[in-house]
Amino acid sequence: MDFKYMNLIPAIDLIDGELVRLHKGNYEKKTVYSVDPIDMIRSWENIGINKLHLVDLQGALSGSQKNLSTIKNIKENAELEIQLGGGIRNFNSCEKMLKMGVSKVIFGTAAITSPKEVEKSIRTFGSDRVIVGIDVKDKNIQINGWTEEVNLTPEQLIIDMKNIGVSEFMFTDVDKDGTLSDPDFKYLHELANSTGLNTVVAGGVSSMDHLYRLQELNIDNVVIGKAIYEGYINLEKACEIFMEKK
């Protein structure tokens, strides 16, 4: 059987400069991990990780970066690519993050509220520097740090974003995020297939079996968070299986 490469992307979510994980996006249900992000990132680099999913959770809620010094420190001390989300609401914040050295920015709320800002960013920096994040709960889109639901289907948003030049999407199942429960494989697969483009998926990925199933569904990029910190997935072993061509 042909080897199917799958990119594993560890997640770092920030609140007040600390590494945290939320349960189903609930800011009142957070777990703080007392680890040095730089040491952890370097250990990830040593085992073959090439990309980091970095989120300013306070930025996602408020619309502006609240963990800028930590983000800068991570960028200055990390060799891997960084895709950054949380508080990227307009062209100016996109430009600021890209000039800081972030590889890609993730527009979430702005894709709904300010699509022209997304379009301007793509025209200026290229579609390869922009990801649109679609966060779903009960198959409904969530915005503003997962605190508000909008009356627009993910399928329609995908069409709208493709029309303005978006070439990469990230889908997060809010109901599964931080729960260590089974991802909704069928729905994630449907969303990924509906784009016909490069996609990233997240939410509930918490075992090697989950990774094998996502690989079978031809999912190329998977974000993993809590499962790494709590030992449900051995990232080094996972890299050897899914990221090192035999």
N, C-alpha and C positions, 0 to 999 in steps of 0.2 A: 504494500500500500504506500502511495506517495506521502511524503512528509508534508503536513499542513502547518506552516508557521503561524503562531498566534502571539501577538505582542501583549505582554503582561505589564500593566501600568499601575504601580502602587500609588495610593492616595494619601495625601497629607491635607487634613482640614484644620484650619487655624481659627482660634478664638483667643484674643488677648495674647497672641504670640505663642500660645500653647497648642500642642497637637491633641486634637479631640476627635471623637466620633459621636454623631448623633444617632438616636434611635428613630427611624422613620421621619427624619427631618425635624424632630421635636427639639427645640433649643433648651427646653427644660429637662430633657433626658440626655445629658451628654456624659461621656466618659473621657476623662483627661488621662493621657499617657505620659508618664514622666520619663521621657526619652529625649536625647539630643537629636534633633532632626538632621543635623549635618553628619553626625556619626552614622546614623541610620542610612542616610542617602549614600554615603561612601561605601557602606557595606553592600548596598543594592547595586551600585556601579560595579563592584568587584565580582558580582555573580552574573553580570551580563544585562542588567536592566538598563534601558536606554532612554526611558521617558518617565516623567513624574506628573501626576495629576495633582495640582495644588489649588486649594480653594480657600478664599477668605470668606468664612461663613458670616462674619459681621458685615462684610461688604455686600454679600448676597442679600442680606436683610435691609441694609440702609441705602445701598446704591453707590457707596464710595468705599475705597480701600481703607480698612482699619488696621491692617497688619503689614503695612508697607515696609517697615524696617526688617521684619522677619523675612518677608519675601525677597528683599534686596540681599539679605545675608545668605539665604539659600542659593540665590542665583550666583552670587559671587564665589560660593564655595562648592558648587555642583557643576559637573561636566555634562550631565545628561540634559536632554531637552525637557522644557517645562511647558505644559499646557495649563494656563491659569484661568480660573473662573472666580466669580464672586465680586459683584460691584462694577463689572464692565458694562456700563450703560450707554456709552456714547463714543464717538470717534476719538475725542481727546483722551479718554481713559485708555482706550485701545492703543493709541499712539504712545502714550506714556509707558505702558507696560512693555510694548515691543521694543522701544528705545532702551529700556532697562535691560533687555536681553532675553526676555521671555520668548519662546519659540512660537507659541500660538496662544491666542486669547479665546475665551469661550463666552459668547453672548447668549444669555438665557432670557431674562425678562425683556431686554431691549429688542429681541426678535419679535416680541408681541407689541411692545409699546413704542418702539422707535426703529422700525425696520430700515429707514433711510440712513440711520447711523451705521447699521450693519453694512448696507450697500456701499456707503462712502468708504468704510474701512476696507472692504474687499477691493474696490477700485484703486485705492491708494497703495495698499500693502500686498494685495494678491489673495486669492482664495485659499492658498495653502497656509496662510497665517491666521485663519479664522475658522472657528468651530461654532456651530449653533447647538446649544444644549437644550434638549427637550425633556423636561422632568414631568413624569406622569404618575398620577395616583388614581386608581380605579379608571385608568385609560383617559383621564382628564388632565390637561396641562396645568402645572403649578408654577407660579412666579413669585417674585419678591421673597426669596429664601424659603420657598415652599409654603408660604402662608396664605396664598390667594389662588383661587381657581379661576380660569378664564373660559369663556364660551367659544372655544375654537378647538377643533380636533387636531391631534398630532398629524394626521394625514394631510389636512389642508395647510397646516403650517409648513410641512415639508415642501409641498408644491410652491407655496409663496416664497420660501427661502431659496429654493432651487432657481426660481425665476429671477432672483437678484444676484445669482452667482455663487451661492453657498455650495461647497463641494465636500463638506465633512460635517457629520452630525454626531452628537453624543446623546444616548438615551439612558436615563436613570429611572428605575422603578422605585419611586419614593416609598411605597408600601413595604418594599423589601430591604431598603437601604439601612445598613447597620443592624439588621435583625439576625444575620447568620442563618437565614432560612432559604428555601429553594427559590431561585429566580423564576420568573414567569418566562420560561424558555420560548414557548409558542409566541407570545406577544412580542418579546424582544426580537425574535427571528422575523416576525411580520414587519415590524418597524424598520429593521435593518434592510430587509429586502425591498421595502417600498421606496427607499432612496435611490437604489442603484449606484450608490456612491460609497466612499470610505465611511465607516461607522465605528463608534466606540460604545460599549454597553457597560452598565454598572447597576448594582443593586442586588444584594443577597448572595453574591458569589462567595462561597465559603467552604468549598471542598475540591479535591482533585477531580472527583466525579463531575462536579459542575463544569470544570474547565474542559474535560473531555467532551461533555455534551455540547458546550458552546463551540468547541472545535469542529465537531461533527456538523454543526449548523452553519459552518463557514463564517463564524464571527472572527474577525481579524484582530480586534483590539478590545481588551477587557480590563476594566479598572477594578482593583481589589483593595479593600481598606481594612476593616476590622478583623477579617479572617487572618491577615498577616500578623497583626499585633497580638492576637490572642491564640496563635499557634494552630489554627485550623488548616492553614495552608503553609507548607514549607516552601518559601519562595525560591530558594536555591534549587530544590528538587524540581519545582515547577518549571523554572527556566531551562533546566537540562532537558526536560521532556518537550516543552512547547516552543522554545526559542533557539535551540541549538540544532541545526540541521545535521543529521547523522550521515 
